[in-house]
């Protein structure tokens, strides 16, 4: 992959590692060769963070934090739709975590208006707009968090799979929490997975390298 040391932030619900002048707001789809590319679309659409009336005492706006102590960048949009009523607002954050190279979208509040907001898009896109990972707008909800991971972000990984059954009847048991840990004494991470209706569980285990 490519390395970047700057990011452009647009009030219309997206950021880009290579686009610093576009204010594109409608018809953004992922993937798309048209600018902007290298896009992080938390909710790419025509948004308006300039409403004058505060919501619960908080003014609409667009902010960012670059925290060297935690090695993270946080971008927050507290905004409404352009031409909206001022009550159809959304509070969301884009978090770049350089410790594990993840991209997270967090939605504190998302009114129902945004689930059906025509032309809006959620996803991430590569540098030339030929590949993307998207998220369905219809699944947007309050307190939703979406995290995009690179391949094997924590190093070595594996999946522990098994079947949970009743020792007396042999029938599968649903909802049993299975716990796994690595054998490395310096790695105290614990991983969990729950058995499904068929009794089968899958626990994804990532072991930190180094």
MARVEX-811235 format. One line per field, with one value per atom (N, C-alpha, C): residue number from 1; x, y, z. Coordinates in Angstrom, 3 decimals, always signed. Example, Ala and Ser with C-alpha at 12.3 -4.5 7.8 and 13.67 -1.06 7.14 Angstrom:
<atoms>
seq (1;1;1;2;2;2)
c1 (+13.190;+12.300;+13.200;+12.850;+13.670;+12.900)
c2 (-5.690;-4.500;-3.300;-2.250;-1.060;+0.030)
c3 (+7.800;+7.800;+7.800;+7.080;+7.140;+7.870)
</atoms>
This chain:
<atoms>
seq (1;1;1;2;2;2;3;3;3;4;4;4;5;5;5;6;6;6;7;7;7;8;8;8;9;9;9;10;10;10;11;11;11;12;12;12;13;13;13;14;14;14;15;15;15;16;16;16;17;17;17;18;18;18;19;19;19;20;20;20;21;21;21;22;22;22;23;23;23;24;24;24;25;25;25;26;26;26;27;27;27;28;28;28;29;29;29;30;30;30;31;31;31;32;32;32;33;33;33;34;34;34;35;35;35;36;36;36;37;37;37;38;38;38;39;39;39;40;40;40;41;41;41;42;42;42;43;43;43;44;44;44;45;45;45;46;46;46;47;47;47;48;48;48;49;49;49;50;50;50;51;51;51;52;52;52;53;53;53;54;54;54;55;55;55;56;56;56;57;57;57;58;58;58;59;59;59;60;60;60;61;61;61;62;62;62;63;63;63;64;64;64;65;65;65;66;66;66;67;67;67;68;68;68;69;69;69;70;70;70;71;71;71;72;72;72;73;73;73;74;74;74;75;75;75;76;76;76;77;77;77;78;78;78;79;79;79;80;80;80;81;81;81;82;82;82;83;83;83;84;84;84;85;85;85;86;86;86;87;87;87;88;88;88;89;89;89;90;90;90;91;91;91;92;92;92;93;93;93;94;94;94;95;95;95;96;96;96;97;97;97;98;98;98;99;99;99;100;100;100;101;101;101;102;102;102;103;103;103;104;104;104;105;105;105;106;106;106;107;107;107;108;108;108;109;109;109;110;110;110;111;111;111;112;112;112;113;113;113;114;114;114;115;115;115;116;116;116;117;117;117;118;118;118;119;119;119;120;120;120;121;121;121;122;122;122;123;123;123;124;124;124;125;125;125;126;126;126;127;127;127;128;128;128;129;129;129;130;130;130;131;131;131;132;132;132;133;133;133;134;134;134;135;135;135;136;136;136;137;137;137;138;138;138;139;139;139;140;140;140;141;141;141;142;142;142;143;143;143;144;144;144;145;145;145;146;146;146;147;147;147;148;148;148;149;149;149;150;150;150;151;151;151;152;152;152;153;153;153;154;154;154;155;155;155;156;156;156;157;157;157;158;158;158;159;159;159;160;160;160;161;161;161;162;162;162;163;163;163;164;164;164;165;165;165;166;166;166;167;167;167;168;168;168;169;169;169;170;170;170;171;171;171;172;172;172;173;173;173;174;174;174;175;175;175;176;176;176;177;177;177;178;178;178;179;179;179;180;180;180;181;181;181;182;182;182;183;183;183;184;184;184;185;185;185;186;186;186;187;187;187;188;188;188;189;189;189;190;190;190;191;191;191;192;192;192;193;193;193;194;194;194;195;195;195;196;196;196;197;197;197;198;198;198;199;199;199;200;200;200;201;201;201;202;202;202;203;203;203;204;204;204;205;205;205;206;206;206;207;207;207;208;208;208;209;209;209;210;210;210)
c1 (+0.814;+0.000;+0.850;+0.177;+0.850;+0.840;+1.806;+1.877;+1.553;+0.816;+0.420;+0.677;+0.985;+1.223;+0.277;-0.792;-1.796;-3.147;-4.197;-5.553;-6.422;-7.238;-8.193;-9.551;-10.226;-11.507;-12.580;-13.667;-14.767;-15.982;-16.700;-17.894;-18.991;-18.882;-19.921;-19.714;-19.171;-19.143;-18.074;-16.943;-15.880;-14.526;-13.482;-12.105;-11.308;-10.138;-9.320;-7.851;-7.027;-5.589;-4.924;-5.658;-5.041;-5.877;-7.081;-7.943;-8.128;-7.705;-7.716;-8.530;-9.161;-9.910;-11.345;-11.683;-13.040;-14.040;-15.255;-16.362;-17.517;-17.176;-18.194;-19.234;-20.487;-21.544;-22.670;-22.735;-23.839;-23.322;-23.914;-23.537;-22.222;-21.705;-20.481;-20.821;-20.176;-20.355;-18.980;-18.947;-17.691;-17.800;-16.823;-15.716;-16.175;-15.393;-15.712;-14.408;-14.064;-12.814;-12.831;-14.018;-14.110;-13.650;-13.154;-12.733;-13.953;-13.789;-12.549;-12.239;-10.954;-10.497;-9.691;-9.259;-8.600;-9.523;-10.803;-11.834;-12.227;-12.442;-13.042;-14.419;-15.438;-16.787;-17.592;-17.599;-18.372;-19.870;-20.228;-21.588;-21.470;-21.037;-20.744;-22.043;-22.365;-23.600;-23.591;-24.620;-24.696;-25.091;-24.105;-24.348;-24.117;-24.684;-24.598;-24.291;-23.016;-22.661;-22.804;-23.515;-23.613;-24.969;-25.788;-27.024;-26.691;-27.513;-27.220;-27.828;-28.847;-29.506;-28.807;-28.400;-27.732;-28.713;-28.213;-28.985;-28.466;-29.347;-28.949;-27.767;-27.764;-26.727;-25.439;-25.351;-24.114;-24.294;-23.368;-23.426;-23.000;-23.611;-23.155;-21.751;-20.996;-19.661;-18.880;-17.633;-16.698;-15.379;-14.873;-13.660;-12.716;-11.449;-10.513;-9.500;-9.007;-7.961;-6.870;-5.628;-4.483;-3.734;-3.820;-3.294;-2.033;-0.875;+0.372;+0.521;-0.078;+0.058;-0.577;-1.742;-2.432;-2.238;-1.536;-1.268;-2.559;-3.492;-4.781;-5.163;-5.980;-6.614;-8.118;-8.840;-10.294;-10.906;-11.859;-12.583;-14.057;-14.675;-16.080;-16.926;-18.039;-19.060;-20.295;-20.753;-22.050;-22.844;-23.753;-24.255;-25.684;-26.274;-27.585;-27.493;-28.601;-28.640;-28.831;-28.210;-28.434;-29.901;-30.517;-31.936;-32.830;-32.250;-33.050;-33.732;-34.408;-35.222;-34.420;-33.232;-32.476;-32.698;-33.646;-33.863;-33.375;-33.115;-32.616;-31.099;-30.514;-29.078;-28.370;-27.054;-26.254;-24.941;-24.505;-23.254;-22.373;-21.244;-20.436;-18.957;-18.127;-16.682;-15.971;-14.884;-13.977;-12.687;-12.249;-11.074;-10.013;-8.835;-7.686;-6.776;-6.617;-5.778;-4.517;-3.402;-2.162;-1.427;-1.927;-1.329;-1.599;-2.792;-3.176;-3.645;-3.506;-3.862;-5.315;-6.197;-7.625;-8.310;-9.456;-10.314;-11.677;-12.159;-13.432;-14.383;-15.637;-16.708;-17.623;-17.871;-18.787;-19.929;-21.153;-22.343;-23.047;-22.916;-23.551;-25.054;-25.469;-26.897;-27.087;-28.021;-28.342;-29.855;-30.495;-31.946;-32.371;-33.604;-34.060;-33.955;-33.914;-33.841;-32.633;-31.548;-30.319;-30.304;-31.100;-31.152;-31.705;-32.538;-33.146;-32.673;-31.512;-30.995;-30.452;-31.200;-30.841;-29.482;-28.651;-27.348;-26.249;-26.559;-25.529;-24.788;-23.538;-22.729;-21.804;-21.568;-20.647;-19.634;-18.329;-17.333;-15.930;-14.971;-13.592;-13.170;-12.263;-11.903;-10.393;-9.865;-8.424;-8.046;-6.750;-6.221;-6.755;-7.053;-7.530;-9.017;-9.711;-11.163;-11.611;-10.738;-11.096;-11.571;-11.278;-11.688;-12.225;-13.164;-13.755;-14.394;-14.575;-15.367;-16.504;-17.742;-18.882;-19.720;-20.570;-21.492;-22.888;-23.883;-25.250;-25.841;-26.276;-26.883;-28.105;-28.832;-30.042;-29.756;-28.489;-28.123;-27.577;-27.583;-27.142;-28.048;-27.462;-28.259;-27.522;-28.270;-27.664;-26.645;-25.544;-24.499;-23.877;-23.901;-23.259;-21.776;-20.935;-19.510;-19.108;-18.385;-17.895;-16.375;-15.654;-14.193;-13.697;-12.834;-12.199;-10.777;-10.456;-9.148;-8.326;-7.025;-6.159;-5.989;-5.469;-5.242;-4.311;-4.738;-3.944;-3.370;-4.229;-3.722;-2.860;-3.028;-2.268;-1.167;-0.966;+0.094;-0.477;-0.088;-0.549;-1.990;-2.778;-4.182;-4.659;-5.771;-6.365;-7.786;-8.509;-9.900;-10.049;-10.555;-10.835;-12.308;-12.576;-13.947;-14.262;-15.490;-15.887;-17.395;-17.838;-19.260;-19.551;-20.575;-20.984;-22.251;-22.195;-23.367;-23.665;-24.881;-25.294;-24.693;-23.972;-23.289;-24.260;-25.500;-26.489;-27.266;-27.656;-28.504;-27.750;-26.578;-25.838;-26.369;-27.410;-27.996;-27.131;-27.086;-26.295;-26.887;-26.025;-26.453;-26.102;-27.086;-26.891;-26.537;-25.722;-25.470;-24.406;-23.592;-22.504;-21.298;-20.746;-19.598;-18.310;-17.539;-16.280;-15.131;-14.185;-13.066;-11.762;-10.890;-9.592;-8.516;-7.317;-6.171;-4.944;-3.944;-2.709;-1.830;-0.836;+0.081;+1.277;+1.354;+2.453;+2.263;+3.199;+3.030;+3.050;+3.567;+3.610;+2.391;+1.496;+0.290;-0.919;-1.550;-2.673;-4.029;-4.046;-5.309;-6.179;-7.484;-8.466;-9.496;-9.917;-10.835;-12.075;-13.218;-14.487;-15.283;-16.130;-17.078;-18.239;-19.443;-20.644;-21.131;-21.646;-22.185;-23.523;-23.741;-24.985;-26.061;-27.192;-28.293;-27.886;-26.866;-26.394;-25.289;-24.992;-23.977;-22.553;-22.362;-21.015;-20.560;-19.305;-18.731;-17.479;-17.178;-15.959;-15.322;-14.098;-13.370;-12.172;-12.135;-11.013;-9.939;-8.735;-7.634;-6.534;-6.143;-5.032;-3.925;-2.715;-1.580;-0.636;-0.333;+0.525;+1.945;+2.496;+3.875;+4.860;+6.033;+7.068;+6.918)
c2 (-1.200;+0.000;+1.253;+2.396;+3.689;+4.337;+5.218;+5.976;+7.432;+8.065;+9.460;+10.193;+11.476;+12.267;+13.448;+13.454;+14.509;+13.964;+14.677;+14.253;+15.479;+15.447;+16.512;+16.133;+17.075;+16.819;+17.687;+17.082;+17.806;+17.797;+18.929;+19.020;+18.089;+17.591;+16.721;+15.242;+14.965;+13.599;+12.686;+13.251;+12.391;+13.050;+12.233;+12.709;+11.958;+12.498;+11.868;+12.115;+11.123;+11.261;+12.027;+12.249;+12.896;+14.031;+14.259;+15.313;+16.397;+17.630;+18.705;+19.921;+19.859;+21.027;+20.718;+19.466;+19.104;+19.280;+19.654;+19.705;+18.859;+17.781;+16.904;+16.496;+16.510;+16.261;+15.375;+15.077;+14.258;+13.285;+12.082;+11.095;+10.408;+10.565;+9.866;+8.396;+7.538;+6.096;+5.465;+4.287;+3.565;+2.180;+1.794;+2.601;+3.502;+4.562;+5.516;+6.215;+6.168;+6.760;+8.283;+8.883;+10.340;+10.796;+12.037;+12.586;+12.852;+12.733;+12.427;+10.934;+10.608;+9.227;+9.128;+7.888;+7.674;+8.149;+7.839;+8.460;+7.610;+8.281;+7.680;+8.318;+7.611;+8.173;+7.717;+8.518;+8.156;+8.354;+9.357;+9.557;+10.632;+10.211;+11.144;+11.623;+12.877;+13.467;+14.957;+15.649;+17.100;+17.425;+17.674;+17.947;+19.425;+19.892;+21.311;+21.478;+21.652;+21.836;+23.284;+24.114;+25.540;+25.968;+25.026;+25.408;+26.307;+27.291;+28.239;+27.801;+26.952;+26.544;+25.342;+25.417;+24.273;+23.152;+21.947;+20.772;+20.330;+20.282;+19.917;+20.761;+22.034;+22.951;+22.883;+22.009;+21.862;+22.421;+23.256;+23.837;+22.812;+22.902;+22.088;+22.513;+21.591;+21.944;+20.742;+20.993;+19.980;+20.206;+19.154;+19.292;+18.112;+18.301;+17.178;+17.287;+16.133;+16.030;+15.113;+15.506;+14.651;+14.436;+13.224;+12.926;+12.072;+12.682;+11.934;+10.926;+11.216;+10.313;+8.954;+8.957;+7.700;+7.266;+8.098;+7.772;+7.607;+8.539;+8.486;+9.871;+9.871;+11.090;+10.873;+11.852;+11.771;+12.969;+12.716;+13.771;+13.641;+14.727;+14.682;+15.612;+15.074;+15.865;+15.889;+17.068;+17.217;+18.141;+17.565;+18.259;+17.866;+18.628;+18.313;+18.182;+17.856;+17.791;+19.186;+19.442;+20.727;+20.843;+21.950;+22.129;+21.382;+20.755;+20.015;+20.929;+20.301;+21.064;+21.564;+21.051;+21.386;+20.393;+19.467;+18.406;+17.066;+16.975;+15.724;+15.763;+15.617;+15.807;+14.482;+14.524;+13.320;+13.717;+12.893;+13.112;+11.890;+12.083;+10.934;+11.274;+10.234;+10.398;+9.401;+9.849;+8.998;+8.909;+7.695;+7.494;+6.708;+7.311;+6.629;+6.196;+4.890;+4.357;+3.776;+4.492;+4.080;+2.994;+2.635;+1.532;+0.199;+0.040;-1.207;-0.965;+0.299;+0.655;+0.346;+0.795;+0.603;+1.941;+1.865;+3.023;+2.697;+3.550;+3.301;+4.468;+4.139;+5.130;+4.890;+5.921;+5.816;+6.812;+6.333;+7.159;+7.219;+8.359;+8.496;+8.621;+9.483;+9.661;+9.772;+9.010;+9.059;+8.981;+10.123;+10.118;+9.286;+8.791;+7.914;+8.549;+9.881;+10.542;+10.082;+9.715;+9.407;+8.009;+7.115;+5.751;+5.744;+6.729;+6.813;+8.052;+8.586;+9.808;+9.489;+9.785;+9.436;+10.012;+9.165;+9.607;+9.533;+9.187;+9.087;+7.758;+7.741;+6.523;+6.402;+5.156;+4.843;+3.838;+4.111;+3.151;+3.735;+2.955;+3.398;+2.992;+3.789;+3.595;+3.702;+3.009;+3.064;+4.309;+4.439;+5.681;+6.040;+5.039;+5.364;+5.083;+4.778;+4.604;+3.337;+2.315;+1.052;-0.017;+0.160;-0.818;-0.096;-0.748;-0.127;-1.193;-0.836;-1.628;-0.716;-1.189;-0.336;-0.918;-0.056;-0.460;+0.022;-0.826;-0.512;+0.642;+1.674;+2.836;+2.428;+1.420;+0.980;+0.445;+0.072;-0.476;+0.587;+1.848;+2.938;+3.042;+3.188;+3.209;+3.968;+4.373;+5.015;+4.082;+4.665;+3.955;+2.822;+2.985;+2.008;+2.342;+1.328;+1.502;+0.516;+1.008;+0.186;+0.310;-0.806;-0.762;-1.524;-0.882;-1.488;-1.898;-3.176;-3.717;-4.031;-3.810;-4.328;-5.832;-6.544;-7.982;-8.225;-9.127;-9.479;-8.249;-7.332;-6.085;-6.280;-7.371;-7.570;-8.619;-9.079;-10.064;-11.434;-12.462;-13.821;-13.953;-14.694;-14.858;-16.254;-16.631;-17.928;-17.966;-19.019;-19.172;-20.493;-20.425;-21.615;-21.960;-23.166;-23.588;-24.867;-24.964;-26.177;-26.275;-27.307;-27.578;-27.768;-27.059;-27.191;-28.032;-29.131;-30.009;-30.315;-30.711;-31.147;-32.532;-32.712;-33.974;-35.120;-34.805;-35.855;-36.237;-35.225;-35.507;-35.476;-34.830;-34.692;-33.619;-32.886;-31.834;-30.581;-29.820;-28.571;-27.532;-26.686;-25.646;-24.283;-23.407;-22.068;-21.077;-20.079;-18.969;-19.218;-20.272;-20.519;-19.668;-18.897;-18.055;-18.866;-18.926;-19.661;-18.655;-18.923;-18.014;-18.664;-17.897;-18.408;-17.386;-17.860;-16.982;-17.580;-16.758;-17.260;-17.877;-18.627;-19.261;-18.377;-17.210;-16.277;-15.626;-15.810;-15.241;-13.716;-13.106;-11.645;-11.052;-11.909;-11.448;-11.887;-10.938;-11.284;-11.079;-10.980;-10.789;-12.036;-11.807;-12.889;-12.659;-13.739;-13.638;-14.478;-14.027;-14.667;-14.955;-15.947;-16.263;-17.037;-16.829;-17.493;-18.555;-19.644;-20.706;-20.284;-20.685;-20.359;-21.401;-21.303;-22.263;-23.712;-23.911;-25.269;-25.707;-24.865;-25.200;-24.896;-24.444;-24.191;-22.788;-22.681;-21.382;-21.136;-19.849;-19.430;-18.313;-18.502;-17.492;-17.060;-15.792;-15.262;-14.812;-15.365;-15.077;-14.378;-13.191;-12.445;-12.343;-12.712;-12.635;-11.525;-10.608;-9.475;-9.953;-9.442;-9.820;-8.980;-9.538;-8.797;-8.945)
c3 (+0.000;+0.000;+0.000;-0.116;-0.148;+1.223;+1.455;+2.702;+2.416;+3.346;+3.200;+4.509;+4.402;+5.610;+5.743;+4.931;+5.040;+4.605;+4.992;+4.656;+4.446;+3.409;+3.153;+3.725;+4.359;+5.014;+4.362;+3.951;+3.324;+4.244;+4.289;+5.136;+4.665;+3.425;+2.872;+3.192;+4.359;+4.876;+4.327;+3.876;+3.393;+3.619;+3.539;+3.617;+2.556;+2.215;+1.182;+1.473;+1.145;+1.328;+0.179;-0.930;-2.090;-2.670;-2.167;-2.712;-1.660;-1.988;-1.003;-1.446;-2.616;-3.090;-3.488;-3.681;-4.104;-2.968;-3.332;-2.363;-2.873;-3.591;-4.179;-3.133;-3.533;-2.555;-3.052;-4.350;-4.850;-5.894;-5.901;-6.900;-6.607;-5.379;-5.005;-4.782;-5.528;-5.359;-5.214;-4.627;-4.430;-5.054;-5.937;-6.449;-7.589;-7.842;-8.896;-9.286;-10.567;-11.031;-10.966;-10.893;-10.792;-9.416;-9.349;-8.064;-7.188;-5.870;-5.151;-5.145;-5.100;-4.931;-3.649;-3.341;-2.045;-0.928;-1.090;-0.270;+0.925;+2.061;+3.241;+3.382;+2.953;+2.932;+4.134;+5.181;+6.369;+6.113;+5.344;+4.824;+3.743;+2.559;+1.476;+0.836;+1.090;+0.554;+0.862;+0.444;+0.617;+2.053;+2.897;+4.309;+4.604;+5.701;+6.042;+7.524;+7.879;+9.291;+9.753;+8.973;+9.283;+9.833;+10.285;+10.953;+12.142;+12.381;+13.465;+14.795;+14.751;+15.991;+16.598;+17.861;+18.494;+18.803;+18.858;+19.247;+20.599;+21.593;+22.960;+23.434;+23.029;+23.477;+22.700;+21.700;+20.926;+19.520;+19.096;+17.770;+16.718;+15.541;+14.430;+14.013;+13.453;+13.002;+12.520;+12.192;+11.715;+12.434;+13.107;+13.910;+13.651;+14.005;+13.937;+15.067;+15.481;+16.497;+15.961;+16.108;+15.809;+17.117;+17.649;+18.982;+18.861;+19.042;+18.942;+20.072;+21.231;+22.378;+22.100;+21.440;+21.141;+19.693;+18.891;+17.497;+16.706;+16.942;+16.257;+15.731;+14.692;+14.181;+14.241;+14.788;+14.906;+14.195;+13.304;+12.593;+12.952;+13.386;+13.800;+12.937;+12.458;+11.789;+12.691;+13.049;+13.729;+12.822;+12.050;+10.878;+10.549;+9.650;+9.108;+7.599;+6.967;+5.510;+4.943;+3.788;+3.144;+2.754;+3.143;+2.868;+3.828;+4.858;+5.834;+6.830;+7.761;+8.710;+9.904;+10.099;+11.295;+12.411;+12.217;+13.202;+12.677;+11.373;+10.776;+10.771;+11.948;+12.124;+12.375;+12.258;+12.475;+13.143;+14.085;+14.819;+14.555;+13.891;+13.478;+13.529;+13.702;+13.783;+12.880;+12.281;+11.522;+12.332;+12.635;+13.487;+12.716;+12.571;+11.989;+13.125;+13.293;+14.359;+13.724;+13.884;+13.232;+14.013;+15.185;+15.934;+15.245;+14.692;+14.025;+12.601;+12.122;+10.742;+10.416;+11.275;+11.033;+10.778;+10.106;+9.855;+10.458;+11.362;+12.029;+11.803;+11.459;+11.389;+12.581;+13.367;+14.507;+14.334;+14.566;+14.426;+15.784;+16.466;+17.767;+17.619;+16.717;+16.444;+14.947;+14.431;+13.000;+12.864;+12.596;+12.481;+11.283;+11.272;+10.185;+8.801;+8.728;+7.425;+6.616;+7.284;+6.574;+5.986;+6.497;+5.977;+4.555;+4.241;+2.913;+2.165;+2.530;+1.918;+0.534;-0.493;-1.862;-2.249;-2.820;-3.294;-2.269;-1.036;+0.005;-0.126;+0.334;+0.229;+1.426;+1.855;+2.942;+2.421;+2.619;+2.172;+2.191;+1.696;+1.512;+0.105;-0.474;-1.873;-2.061;-3.072;-3.329;-4.131;-4.447;-5.002;-6.380;-7.226;-8.570;-8.754;-7.681;-7.758;-8.438;-8.443;-9.097;-8.118;-6.834;-5.831;-4.611;-3.932;-2.742;-1.867;-0.616;+0.317;+0.779;+0.662;+0.972;+2.110;+2.662;+3.719;+3.325;+3.530;+3.099;+3.903;+3.202;+3.856;+4.678;+4.220;+4.917;+6.308;+6.570;+7.884;+8.833;+8.406;+9.267;+10.481;+11.679;+12.908;+13.999;+15.028;+16.188;+16.833;+17.309;+18.044;+17.238;+15.913;+15.026;+14.885;+14.855;+14.576;+13.481;+12.486;+11.381;+11.355;+11.399;+11.355;+10.132;+9.368;+8.199;+8.589;+8.368;+8.740;+7.494;+7.541;+6.475;+6.673;+5.695;+5.893;+7.081;+7.973;+9.155;+9.862;+10.368;+10.938;+12.169;+12.880;+14.107;+13.957;+12.726;+12.515;+12.216;+12.976;+12.759;+13.231;+12.473;+12.844;+12.487;+13.094;+12.826;+13.327;+12.978;+13.398;+14.125;+15.349;+16.143;+15.956;+15.477;+15.189;+15.942;+16.406;+17.126;+17.249;+17.955;+18.134;+19.615;+20.111;+21.506;+21.561;+22.345;+22.458;+23.921;+24.164;+25.493;+25.745;+26.863;+27.115;+27.343;+27.702;+27.953;+26.705;+25.918;+24.756;+23.439;+23.440;+22.198;+21.274;+21.732;+20.906;+20.955;+19.833;+19.823;+20.774;+21.338;+22.267;+21.678;+21.627;+21.085;+22.200;+21.856;+22.770;+23.809;+23.653;+24.588;+24.181;+25.131;+24.851;+25.008;+23.938;+23.937;+24.030;+24.915;+25.154;+24.723;+24.062;+23.620;+23.928;+24.145;+24.404;+23.731;+23.454;+22.858;+23.941;+23.512;+24.458;+24.785;+24.150;+24.398;+25.767;+26.726;+28.065;+28.081;+26.995;+26.922;+26.228;+25.766;+25.076;+25.888;+26.582;+27.455;+26.786;+25.447;+24.737;+24.853;+24.976;+25.051;+23.950;+23.289;+22.169;+22.453;+21.923;+22.240;+20.973;+21.075;+20.018;+20.606;+20.076;+20.605;+19.632;+20.180;+19.332;+18.740;+17.495;+16.806;+17.061;+16.342;+16.520;+16.287;+15.443;+15.157;+16.113;+17.120;+18.104;+17.673;+16.435;+15.914;+16.307;+16.747;+17.083;+16.246;+16.025;+15.342;+16.160;+16.587;+17.342;+16.499;+16.112;+15.345;+16.334;+16.180;+17.091;+16.312;+16.771;+16.183;+17.202;+16.813;+17.736;+17.275;+18.187;+17.895;+17.608;+16.499;+16.155;+16.943;+17.186;+17.895;+19.354)
</atoms>
